[in-house]
Amino acid sequence: MPTHTRRAPTRAAELLDGGCIYWVVKGFVQCRQRFVGFDMVRDGDGIDYCRMLMDPELIETVSMPKRPFQGWRYLKPEDAPADLGEGQGGDPLPEHLLAELRALGLV
Protein backbone atom coordinates (compact mmCIF):
# COMPACT_ATOMS: atom_id res chain seq x y z
CA MET A 1 0.00 0.00 0.00
CA PRO A 2 1.97 3.07 -1.15
CA THR A 3 1.65 6.69 -0.15
CA HIS A 4 4.01 9.50 -1.15
CA THR A 5 5.87 12.61 -0.09
CA ARG A 6 8.04 15.11 -1.96
CA ARG A 7 11.36 14.20 -0.36
CA ALA A 8 12.97 10.93 0.62
CA PRO A 9 13.60 10.48 4.35
CA THR A 10 17.20 11.16 5.34
CA ARG A 11 17.14 8.32 7.89
CA ALA A 12 15.46 5.71 5.69
CA ALA A 13 17.47 2.82 7.16
CA GLU A 14 16.16 3.63 10.66
CA LEU A 15 12.61 3.84 9.38
CA LEU A 16 12.87 0.48 7.66
CA ASP A 17 14.11 -1.04 10.92
CA GLY A 18 10.70 -0.96 12.66
CA GLY A 19 9.69 2.62 11.86
CA CYS A 20 6.06 3.59 11.36
CA ILE A 21 3.90 6.37 10.07
CA TYR A 22 1.26 7.50 12.57
CA TRP A 23 -2.10 8.44 11.06
CA VAL A 24 -3.93 11.47 12.46
CA VAL A 25 -7.69 11.20 11.89
CA LYS A 26 -9.94 14.11 12.90
CA GLY A 27 -7.27 15.52 15.23
CA PHE A 28 -6.29 12.25 16.92
CA VAL A 29 -3.57 9.68 16.29
CA GLN A 30 -5.64 6.55 15.72
CA CYS A 31 -3.28 3.99 14.19
CA ARG A 32 0.16 3.35 12.78
CA GLN A 33 1.54 1.54 9.76
CA ARG A 34 5.02 0.05 9.28
CA PHE A 35 7.35 1.10 6.47
CA VAL A 36 8.51 -1.65 4.13
CA GLY A 37 10.38 0.40 1.50
CA PHE A 38 10.97 3.66 -0.34
CA ASP A 39 11.20 4.35 -4.09
CA MET A 40 12.04 7.57 -5.87
CA VAL A 41 9.69 8.02 -8.83
CA ARG A 42 8.97 10.71 -11.42
CA ASP A 43 5.39 11.58 -12.36
CA GLY A 44 4.08 12.45 -15.83
CA ASP A 45 4.97 16.12 -15.31
CA GLY A 46 8.61 15.29 -14.55
CA ILE A 47 8.30 15.94 -10.80
CA ASP A 48 10.27 13.60 -8.52
CA TYR A 49 8.74 12.29 -5.33
CA CYS A 50 9.30 9.51 -2.82
CA ARG A 51 6.83 6.63 -2.80
CA MET A 52 6.58 5.14 0.68
CA LEU A 53 5.69 1.46 0.62
CA MET A 54 3.63 0.51 3.65
CA ASP A 55 2.69 -2.75 5.34
CA PRO A 56 -1.04 -3.19 4.65
CA GLU A 57 -1.74 -3.91 8.35
CA LEU A 58 -3.02 -0.91 10.32
CA ILE A 59 -2.17 -1.19 14.01
CA GLU A 60 -4.67 0.60 16.25
CA THR A 61 -3.15 2.85 18.89
CA VAL A 62 -4.48 4.47 22.01
CA SER A 63 -6.25 7.58 20.77
CA MET A 64 -4.08 10.67 21.34
CA PRO A 65 -4.91 14.27 20.39
CA LYS A 66 -2.47 15.55 17.77
CA ARG A 67 -2.46 18.19 15.08
CA PRO A 68 -1.52 16.89 11.64
CA PHE A 69 2.25 16.37 11.32
CA GLN A 70 4.80 14.44 9.30
CA GLY A 71 4.79 11.46 11.65
CA TRP A 72 7.50 9.49 9.93
CA ARG A 73 9.83 12.42 10.39
CA TYR A 74 9.05 14.02 13.74
CA LEU A 75 7.32 11.67 16.18
CA LYS A 76 9.85 10.39 18.72
CA PRO A 77 9.34 6.86 20.13
CA GLU A 78 8.81 8.23 23.64
CA ASP A 79 6.03 10.50 22.30
CA ALA A 80 4.28 7.74 20.35
CA PRO A 81 0.97 6.37 21.62
CA ALA A 82 0.86 2.78 22.81
CA ASP A 83 -0.67 0.10 20.63
CA LEU A 84 -4.23 -0.79 21.48
CA GLY A 85 -3.87 -4.45 22.41
CA GLU A 86 -6.51 -7.11 22.66
CA GLY A 87 -8.50 -6.87 25.83
CA GLN A 88 -7.86 -3.16 26.29
CA GLY A 89 -10.77 -0.83 26.64
CA GLY A 90 -13.57 -3.40 27.00
CA ASP A 91 -16.61 -2.94 24.78
CA PRO A 92 -16.20 -0.13 22.25
CA LEU A 93 -18.20 3.03 22.83
CA PRO A 94 -20.66 4.19 20.19
CA GLU A 95 -19.02 6.62 17.75
CA HIS A 96 -21.20 9.58 18.82
CA LEU A 97 -20.02 9.19 22.43
CA LEU A 98 -16.39 8.88 21.33
CA ALA A 99 -16.77 12.07 19.27
CA GLU A 100 -18.12 13.95 22.30
CA LEU A 101 -15.32 12.68 24.53
CA ARG A 102 -12.72 13.68 21.90
CA ALA A 103 -14.26 17.16 21.64
CA LEU A 104 -13.83 17.50 25.40
CA GLY A 105 -10.22 16.29 25.15
CA LEU A 106 -10.92 13.24 27.32
CA VAL A 107 -9.85 10.55 24.86
N, C-alpha and C positions, 0 to 999 in steps of 0.2 A: 504494500500500500504506500505509494509515494506521495510526498508533499514537497514543496520547494521554497527556496529563499534565494535572495540575490547573490549572497556571498557564501563561499564554503567555510565551514567552521575551522578555526585555526588549530583547535585541539581535537581534531577528528578521531585520532587514535584513542583518546580518553573516552570520547563519546561512544565509540564502538565497543569499549570494554565495560558494558553495563549501563551506559548513559541512556537517558530517556528525555522525551519531550513531554512537558506537562501541559494538558489542555485546560484552558480557562473557558468555562461556559457560563454565560450570564453573570460574570463577576466572581466566579468561584472556580478554583482548581477542582476538577471532578475526577480526572483519570490521568494516566500516563501511558506512554507507548515507547517501547525500546527501539533504538536505532539498529539497523542491520547493514547499512551502507550509505555511501554518498557517491553521486555521479555528477560531473560537470557536463551540462548540455547547452546547446544553442537552439533558440526557438526560430521560427520562420522569419522573424524580423532581424535576425543576427544578434540577439541579445543573449549573453551568457547568464546562466543561473545554476544553482546547485540543487539537484534533486536529492531529497532525503528519503531513503528507503526505510520503511518502518515495518516492524513486526505487526501482523494484523491483530494480535491480541491487545485489547484495551484493558488495563489494570485499574480498577476503581480505587480511588484514594479517599481518605477522610476529606470531606468537603472543607475547603479553606478559602476565605475571601481573598481575592487577588485581582488587581487590575491587569488587563492584558499586558503581556511581556514576551520577550523572546526566551522562552523557558530553557531551550537547549543551550543557551549562551550564559544566562545570568542566575539561574536558580541553584544555590549551593545545596549540597546534600543535607546539611544541618537545617536548612530552611524548607526542605521538601516535606509535604504531608505524608503521613504513614499510609501504607496500603490498607484498604478496607478488606480485612480477612473474613473468611467464613465464620459465622457465629457472632460477628460484631454487629451491634446495633439492633438486634432483635427483628421484629416485623417492620418492614419499611412503612414510613408515614405516607399518607396520600400527598400527591404533588402540591396541591393547594396549601397544605399545612407547611410543607418544606419551603415553599416560596415565601410564606409569611415569616417563618423563622429566619430565612436568609435575609429578608428585608430588614429585620430587626438586628441582624448581625449575630444571631445566636447559633447558627450552624455554618 
